Amino acid sequence: APGAEESVVRAVCEEDARLVGFSVIFQYNLRDYGELMTALRKGGVQSHFTAGGHYPSLRPENTLREIPELDTVVRFEGELTARELLDRLDRPESWGEIAGLAFRRDGEVVVNPARPLIEDLDRLPWPARAEQLQSVRGIPMAPMLASRGCLFDCSFCSIRQFYGQAPGPLRRTRSPEDVAREMRYLFDARGVRLFLFQDDDFAAKTENQRDWVGRFLLALDQERLSGRIGWKISCRVDDIESEIMTRCGERGLLTVYLGIESGSPSGLATLNKRATVEQNLRAMRILKETGVDADM
């Protein structure tokens, strides 16, 4: 947006931060991030610049070569790596000991071994949120995350590559009770009434996942949120079952974002969706019958 670069430079200068992090999801954004970092350096910012996200995690050498102003890359999950980096900012000779970090040394890119994924997501604190929340028609909303990763391997998707290249389970979940507690806190403290789940697959397919959803719905009841909030999820078409969608709808599920991807068998096969056209249609029919909106 016009003037955005200047406002970022101003904000970073005012903060006088030791470290500035950049979330780079797609490779076609690299040039924009490089130009922003150049502007920050020209504006007098001396902070350490690090980047995370899908592309830097999977291509750390390319990222560091393309953006000379960038000091390090935090690969895959960043909570523990970023904290360790912050503790050692003034000791670059020790950066080789930080799992999950990539950096330059003597003109060469060093890529440390990947840090194992965090198995117990409940160990992490709830995320810090902006002072001003986004809203829809005046109704405050908040993104939520109940799980990380996906068990599938669609050919077009970076999720499996991102989580599959670090040691650990392909998919992990927070406890449903912890998710509901965070939602209750946001409801009471921030007035949030809409929750947008960003999970790669808010799934109900396996027995464990069905049990998770059942516990989550019970937790919404226990937190007295059912009927007082709305929420949205994303999932695969073969996760959709009438009984569970009905129960979710009764507790505020408004919209399901479906991974349809293609309307032809050959397209689905090319994309390695492991789903059929009939499953696509069936999922849409079930959602229509249960009164839950569908997006795709």
LOVEXDO-401799 format. One line per field, with one value per residue (C-alpha): residue number from 0; x, z, y. Coordinates in steps of 0.05 Angstrom, whole numbers. Layout:
// LOVEXDO-401799
n <- c(NUM	...)
px <- c(X	...)
pz <- c(Z	...)
py <- c(Y	...)
//
This chain:
// LOVEXDO-401799
n <- c(0	1	2	3	4	5	6	7	8	9	10	11	12	13	14	15	16	17	18	19	20	21	22	23	24	25	26	27	28	29	30	31	32	33	34	35	36	37	38	39	40	41	42	43	44	45	46	47	48	49	50	51	52	53	54	55	56	57	58	59	60	61	62	63	64	65	66	67	68	69	70	71	72	73	74	75	76	77	78	79	80	81	82	83	84	85	86	87	88	89	90	91	92	93	94	95	96	97	98	99	100	101	102	103	104	105	106	107	108	109	110	111	112	113	114	115	116	117	118	119	120	121	122	123	124	125	126	127	128	129	130	131	132	133	134	135	136	137	138	139	140	141	142	143	144	145	146	147	148	149	150	151	152	153	154	155	156	157	158	159	160	161	162	163	164	165	166	167	168	169	170	171	172	173	174	175	176	177	178	179	180	181	182	183	184	185	186	187	188	189	190	191	192	193	194	195	196	197	198	199	200	201	202	203	204	205	206	207	208	209	210	211	212	213	214	215	216	217	218	219	220	221	222	223	224	225	226	227	228	229	230	231	232	233	234	235	236	237	238	239	240	241	242	243	244	245	246	247	248	249	250	251	252	253	254	255	256	257	258	259	260	261	262	263	264	265	266	267	268	269	270	271	272	273	274	275	276	277	278	279	280	281	282	283	284	285	286	287	288	289	290	291	292	293	294	295)
px <- c(0	24	64	66	142	152	104	141	208	179	149	213	255	208	211	288	281	341	309	259	224	194	142	155	105	114	177	145	145	221	235	184	216	285	263	232	296	337	291	298	374	374	328	382	354	411	367	381	336	310	258	213	156	148	195	255	247	249	300	344	404	363	331	396	429	370	365	434	405	377	420	388	331	290	267	200	169	202	183	243	293	276	281	349	372	350	391	453	447	512	549	547	603	552	497	521	492	421	378	333	376	409	459	521	592	652	608	577	508	506	443	439	400	325	296	245	173	139	100	58	27	-6	63	62	30	-31	-9	-2	-54	-59	-90	-141	-175	-204	-279	-335	-394	-371	-365	-295	-262	-198	-158	-149	-104	-122	-72	-10	4	-34	-31	-40	9	-28	22	8	13	72	43	69	137	140	123	151	224	232	233	166	93	61	1	-6	-65	-75	-122	-193	-203	-144	-172	-241	-209	-172	-237	-272	-216	-222	-297	-294	-232	-235	-308	-292	-354	-325	-268	-232	-194	-131	-117	-92	-144	-193	-207	-258	-238	-198	-225	-177	-198	-272	-259	-222	-281	-330	-289	-283	-358	-367	-315	-353	-415	-377	-347	-418	-399	-448	-500	-461	-405	-394	-334	-305	-261	-223	-222	-221	-285	-278	-279	-351	-402	-475	-479	-416	-431	-501	-470	-419	-473	-513	-453	-439	-402	-421	-376	-332	-277	-270	-209	-247	-189	-218	-283	-253	-223	-160	-150	-158	-109	-58	-64	-59	-121	-140	-213	-266	-315	-372	-340	-336	-410	-430	-394	-430	-497	-485	-467	-528	-573	-543	-549	-474	-447	-393	-334	-281)
pz <- c(0	-14	45	81	75	108	165	178	180	228	274	277	292	349	378	375	373	380	331	275	247	177	161	88	62	-13	-56	-100	-39	-31	-71	-31	34	8	-11	57	92	48	67	141	136	99	154	206	234	262	288	274	216	216	172	181	144	91	37	81	120	57	19	70	24	-31	18	49	-19	-48	12	32	89	123	181	196	179	233	201	212	281	309	381	414	359	359	435	433	378	418	477	433	387	412	405	331	343	381	327	301	365	353	323	267	250	183	176	139	162	121	60	63	85	146	156	225	237	242	311	330	327	392	412	469	441	508	533	490	518	483	428	440	400	371	413	358	336	267	262	213	213	280	310	338	310	324	288	327	320	351	313	270	208	163	152	76	20	-35	-90	-92	-17	25	92	88	64	120	177	146	142	217	265	298	285	221	259	332	370	430	482	465	535	527	461	492	551	505	467	533	553	486	492	562	557	484	464	409	380	315	315	250	258	216	224	160	172	229	219	244	204	251	317	356	317	326	400	399	365	414	474	441	434	506	528	490	530	595	580	565	494	455	422	438	386	313	284	219	202	142	127	74	41	69	140	131	167	179	253	274	229	260	330	309	277	342	377	329	269	212	154	130	80	39	1	-64	-111	-173	-203	-246	-228	-269	-234	-165	-184	-209	-144	-103	-64	-46	-54	-107	-144	-108	-41	-61	-78	-17	29	-2	5	78	95	58	96	163	150	152	98	51	19	-25)
py <- c(0	71	98	31	26	93	77	11	47	99	45	4	66	85	15	13	-63	-110	-159	-151	-212	-220	-273	-294	-344	-342	-334	-281	-234	-238	-175	-135	-157	-142	-71	-61	-84	-38	20	3	2	69	95	80	15	-28	-84	-157	-180	-251	-285	-345	-378	-430	-406	-387	-452	-494	-451	-416	-411	-377	-330	-307	-298	-260	-212	-187	-145	-207	-234	-301	-349	-384	-449	-485	-473	-411	-401	-435	-419	-345	-341	-375	-328	-268	-292	-299	-239	-211	-278	-297	-347	-389	-388	-455	-486	-461	-516	-491	-430	-411	-354	-330	-343	-321	-310	-380	-399	-445	-486	-518	-583	-573	-565	-620	-597	-579	-640	-610	-547	-532	-514	-452	-388	-361	-313	-239	-201	-131	-77	-65	-129	-137	-136	-154	-107	-83	-153	-166	-229	-267	-321	-385	-446	-513	-556	-554	-596	-644	-719	-714	-699	-660	-644	-569	-555	-531	-554	-626	-601	-550	-597	-660	-636	-625	-684	-698	-717	-691	-665	-643	-614	-570	-598	-578	-552	-504	-479	-466	-430	-383	-370	-355	-307	-270	-268	-237	-193	-171	-178	-229	-262	-291	-342	-361	-426	-426	-500	-534	-589	-581	-654	-704	-765	-811	-837	-793	-731	-747	-753	-686	-651	-682	-657	-589	-582	-604	-552	-497	-517	-516	-448	-423	-403	-446	-402	-338	-342	-360	-397	-420	-480	-508	-583	-637	-660	-731	-701	-679	-722	-703	-719	-681	-621	-616	-616	-564	-521	-522	-492	-436	-465	-417	-434	-492	-476	-539	-563	-579	-562	-595	-619	-674	-742	-727	-661	-692	-747	-696	-658	-722	-703	-774	-753	-763	-717	-753	-738	-665	-664	-704	-655	-596	-632	-648	-576	-551	-599	-580	-505	-492	-447	-474	-438	-470)
//
